[in-house]
Amino acid sequence: MTTEVTDAQLVKRVQKGDKGAFDLLVLKYQHKIVNLVMRYVRDPDQALDITQEAFLKAYRALPRFRGDSAFYTWLYRIAVNTAKNYLAAQRRRPMDVELDMQDPEQYDLHAKLKETDTPEGVTLSQELNQTVERAIAALPDDLRTAIVLRELEGMSYEEIAQAMECPVGTVRSRIFRARDAISKKIDNLID
């Protein structure tokens, strides 16, 4: 049984008045949504509040959920919009996106990196991580969102297109441009 089928069943139960089914959806996705919101809001307490608000908005809107997209894609969009609305109200910029560089193959760097168990390698890895984080933070919002959804959330191009409400071709272009910009920053560090 796939996640979408299970989510769809839970959504139908919620739409029929089963509040316990929504609790199951919250338990399933609360950590992912908190981590997502933490990319926008630096304060963990605020991130928890925003996450709770996003789930509340989702619960209230669930009777109108048609199932055109996966539940998580729909919930993701609500959480992002809630976080952005909070930032707009606070007039603050989103925090830098943290990136786990344990998997440097994401950016085709494995050929350029030396062993990381040496002090020099550890330093290079830390500098590389900081460079990637700064490069992602410096991207325009549409490019940053697309690359984060693809590389950190593991979403498909189709899911990203639904979440960002744009054509798949646009998603591919944004991800290409984001990777290119990040790669240029990394090349400057390594060369």
C-alpha positions as CSV (number, residue, x, y, z in Angstrom):
1,M,0.0,0.0,0.0
2,T,1.5,3.3,-1.0
3,T,1.6,6.5,1.1
4,E,-0.8,8.3,-1.3
5,V,-3.4,5.6,-0.9
6,T,-3.1,5.6,2.9
7,D,-3.2,9.4,2.9
8,A,-6.2,9.4,0.6
9,Q,-8.0,7.0,2.9
10,L,-7.2,9.1,6.0
11,V,-8.4,12.3,4.2
12,K,-11.7,10.7,3.3
13,R,-12.2,9.6,6.9
14,V,-11.4,13.2,8.1
15,Q,-13.9,14.6,5.5
16,K,-16.5,12.3,7.0
17,G,-15.8,13.7,10.5
18,D,-13.2,11.3,11.9
19,K,-10.9,13.7,13.8
20,G,-8.6,10.8,14.8
21,A,-7.7,10.3,11.2
22,F,-6.4,13.8,11.0
23,D,-4.3,13.1,14.2
24,L,-2.7,10.3,12.3
25,L,-1.8,12.6,9.4
26,V,-0.3,15.1,11.8
27,L,1.8,12.4,13.5
28,K,2.9,11.2,10.1
29,Y,4.0,14.6,8.8
30,Q,4.7,16.8,11.8
31,H,8.5,16.3,11.8
32,K,8.8,16.9,8.0
33,I,6.7,20.1,8.3
34,V,8.7,21.4,11.3
35,N,11.9,20.8,9.4
36,L,10.5,22.6,6.3
37,V,9.4,25.6,8.4
38,M,12.8,25.7,10.1
39,R,14.2,26.6,6.7
40,Y,12.3,29.8,6.7
41,V,12.1,30.7,10.4
42,R,15.2,30.6,12.6
43,D,13.4,30.4,16.0
44,P,12.4,26.8,16.9
45,D,9.4,28.0,19.0
46,Q,8.1,30.1,16.2
47,A,8.6,27.2,13.8
48,L,6.5,25.0,16.0
49,D,3.8,27.7,16.2
50,I,3.8,28.1,12.4
51,T,3.7,24.3,12.0
52,Q,0.6,24.1,14.3
53,E,-1.0,27.0,12.4
54,A,-0.3,25.2,9.1
55,F,-1.9,22.0,10.3
56,L,-4.9,24.0,11.6
57,K,-5.3,25.7,8.2
58,A,-5.1,22.3,6.5
59,Y,-7.7,20.8,8.8
60,R,-10.1,23.7,8.1
61,A,-9.5,23.5,4.4
62,L,-9.6,19.7,4.2
63,P,-13.4,19.6,3.3
64,R,-12.4,21.4,0.1
65,F,-9.4,19.1,-0.7
66,R,-10.2,17.4,-4.0
67,G,-7.2,15.1,-4.1
68,D,-5.8,16.6,-7.4
69,S,-2.4,16.3,-5.8
70,A,-0.9,14.2,-3.1
71,F,-1.9,15.2,0.5
72,Y,1.7,15.9,1.4
73,T,2.2,18.2,-1.6
74,W,-0.9,20.1,-0.6
75,L,0.1,20.3,3.1
76,Y,3.7,21.4,2.0
77,R,2.2,24.3,0.1
78,I,0.1,25.4,3.0
79,A,3.1,25.2,5.4
80,V,5.4,27.2,3.0
81,N,2.7,29.8,2.5
82,T,2.1,30.0,6.3
83,A,5.9,30.5,6.9
84,K,6.2,33.1,4.2
85,N,3.2,35.0,5.6
86,Y,4.8,35.0,9.0
87,L,8.1,36.3,7.5
88,A,6.2,39.0,5.6
89,A,4.5,40.1,8.9
90,Q,7.9,40.1,10.7
91,R,9.7,41.7,7.8
92,R,12.5,39.2,8.1
93,R,14.4,37.2,5.5
94,P,14.3,33.4,5.4
95,M,17.2,31.7,7.1
96,D,19.9,30.0,5.2
97,V,19.0,26.5,4.1
98,E,21.0,23.9,5.9
99,L,22.4,21.2,3.6
100,D,23.8,17.9,4.7
101,M,27.0,17.4,2.7
102,Q,27.4,13.8,3.8
103,D,26.3,13.0,0.2
104,P,28.5,15.2,-1.9
105,E,27.4,13.3,-5.0
106,Q,24.3,15.5,-5.1
107,Y,26.5,18.2,-6.7
108,D,28.9,16.0,-8.6
109,L,31.8,16.8,-6.3
110,H,32.9,13.3,-5.4
111,A,35.7,13.6,-8.0
112,K,37.0,16.8,-6.5
113,L,36.9,16.1,-2.8
114,K,39.8,14.4,-1.2
115,E,39.6,12.1,1.8
116,T,37.6,13.9,4.6
117,D,39.2,12.0,7.5
118,T,42.3,14.3,7.4
119,P,42.2,17.7,9.1
120,E,42.6,19.3,5.7
121,G,39.7,17.3,4.3
122,V,37.5,18.1,7.3
123,T,38.2,21.8,6.8
124,L,37.5,21.6,3.1
125,S,34.2,19.7,3.8
126,Q,33.1,22.4,6.3
127,E,34.0,25.2,3.9
128,L,32.2,23.4,1.1
129,N,29.1,23.0,3.3
130,Q,29.1,26.7,4.2
131,T,29.6,27.7,0.5
132,V,26.7,25.5,-0.6
133,E,24.5,26.9,2.2
134,R,25.4,30.5,1.2
135,A,24.9,29.7,-2.5
136,I,21.4,28.3,-1.8
137,A,20.5,31.2,0.4
138,A,21.6,33.7,-2.3
139,L,19.4,32.1,-4.9
140,P,16.1,33.8,-6.0
141,D,13.1,32.4,-4.1
142,D,11.8,30.3,-7.0
143,L,15.2,28.7,-7.7
144,R,15.8,28.1,-4.0
145,T,12.4,26.5,-3.5
146,A,12.8,24.2,-6.5
147,I,16.3,22.9,-5.5
148,V,15.3,22.4,-1.9
149,L,12.2,20.4,-2.9
150,R,14.3,18.3,-5.3
151,E,17.5,17.7,-3.4
152,L,16.5,17.9,0.2
153,E,12.8,16.8,0.2
154,G,13.3,14.3,-2.6
155,M,10.2,15.3,-4.5
156,S,9.7,14.4,-8.1
157,Y,9.6,17.1,-10.8
158,E,5.9,16.6,-11.1
159,E,5.3,17.0,-7.3
160,I,7.4,20.1,-7.4
161,A,5.4,21.5,-10.3
162,Q,2.2,20.9,-8.3
163,A,3.7,22.5,-5.1
164,M,5.0,25.5,-7.0
165,E,2.0,25.7,-9.3
166,C,4.0,25.9,-12.5
167,P,4.8,23.6,-15.5
168,V,7.3,20.7,-15.2
169,G,9.5,22.4,-17.8
170,T,9.8,25.5,-15.6
171,V,10.7,23.3,-12.6
172,R,13.5,21.6,-14.7
173,S,14.8,25.0,-15.8
174,R,14.8,26.4,-12.2
175,I,16.6,23.3,-10.9
176,F,19.2,23.5,-13.7
177,R,19.8,27.2,-13.0
178,A,20.1,26.6,-9.3
179,R,22.5,23.7,-9.7
180,D,24.6,25.8,-12.1
181,A,24.8,28.8,-9.7
182,I,25.7,26.5,-6.8
183,S,28.3,24.7,-8.9
184,K,30.0,28.0,-9.9
185,K,30.3,29.0,-6.2
186,I,31.8,25.5,-5.4
187,D,34.2,25.6,-8.3
188,N,35.5,29.0,-7.0
189,L,36.2,27.3,-3.7
190,I,37.9,24.2,-5.0
191,D,39.9,25.8,-7.8
